Amino acid sequence: MVSLLIGMHATFGEIAAFAFLWTLVELIEPSKKRIDRAKIAASIGVIFIFLSWIVGGYYYVNYYKDVKPIIKEGPAPWAHGIAMETKEHIFLFLPFLAILTNALIRKKDLIKDNKARKSALLLSGLIFLLAIAMAGLGFMVSSGARAALESTSLGGLL
């Protein structure tokens, strides 16, 4: 169950990341058709960020409390102290950036309003980069947990 939750969390987050990359690409040279696709992409991104948020939050509340002390006592305590702490803070505001971007794309005429388009481009790029960074940080946390397990109870059998 735990591996499934972690896999779902990561997959949903990566889909969200690439939806915002798609949004960014559509907004580079806007047309009516490309703006319509950007709206679809941004909506997909928002949905999948929230799915990742919900699944990740469920895992964190129900299972991470058992993993955290193992990581902190293992050979890579920084995996929690740096990587997980960073993830926790980015995790809290990323959905709001996604909602803001989606609303901006829907409420402004991005063909005529170049400032709004540039803002949507920057926000889409920021969301993509933060979401990809989250995936890397998640890998570090998982690696910290595996390293801790290898050095203690499993004696290097993993």
QUICORLIN-V690293 format. One record per residue. N is the residue number from 1. SS is DSSP state (2 for helix, 1 for strand, 0 for the rest). D_CENTER is the distance of its C-alpha to the mean C-alpha in whole Angstrom. Layout:
N,SS,D_CENTER
N,SS,D_CENTER
This chain:
1,0,21
2,2,18
3,2,17
4,2,17
5,2,14
6,2,12
7,2,13
8,2,12
9,2,9
10,2,8
11,2,9
12,2,8
13,2,4
14,2,7
15,2,9
16,2,7
17,2,7
18,2,10
19,2,11
20,2,11
21,2,13
22,2,15
23,2,16
24,2,16
25,2,19
26,2,20
27,2,21
28,2,23
29,0,26
30,0,26
31,0,28
32,2,29
33,2,27
34,2,24
35,2,23
36,2,24
37,2,21
38,2,19
39,2,19
40,2,18
41,2,15
42,2,14
43,2,15
44,2,13
45,2,10
46,2,11
47,2,12
48,2,9
49,2,7
50,2,10
51,2,10
52,2,7
53,2,8
54,2,12
55,2,12
56,2,10
57,2,12
58,2,15
59,2,15
60,2,15
61,2,18
62,2,20
63,2,19
64,2,17
65,2,21
66,2,23
67,2,20
68,2,20
69,2,24
70,2,24
71,2,21
72,2,23
73,2,27
74,0,26
75,0,26
76,0,23
77,0,22
78,2,20
79,2,17
80,2,17
81,2,19
82,2,16
83,2,13
84,2,13
85,2,14
86,2,12
87,2,9
88,2,11
89,2,11
90,2,8
91,2,7
92,2,10
93,2,10
94,2,7
95,2,9
96,2,12
97,2,11
98,2,11
99,2,14
100,2,16
101,2,15
102,2,16
103,2,19
104,2,20
105,2,20
106,2,22
107,2,24
108,0,26
109,0,28
110,0,26
111,0,29
112,0,31
113,0,29
114,2,27
115,2,26
116,2,24
117,2,23
118,2,22
119,2,20
120,2,18
121,2,18
122,2,16
123,2,14
124,2,13
125,2,13
126,2,11
127,2,8
128,2,8
129,2,9
130,2,7
131,2,3
132,2,6
133,2,8
134,2,5
135,2,7
136,2,10
137,2,10
138,2,10
139,2,12
140,2,14
141,2,14
142,2,15
143,2,18
144,2,19
145,2,20
146,2,22
147,2,24
148,2,25
149,2,26
150,2,28
151,2,29
152,0,31
153,0,31
154,0,31
155,0,33
156,0,31
157,0,31
158,0,28
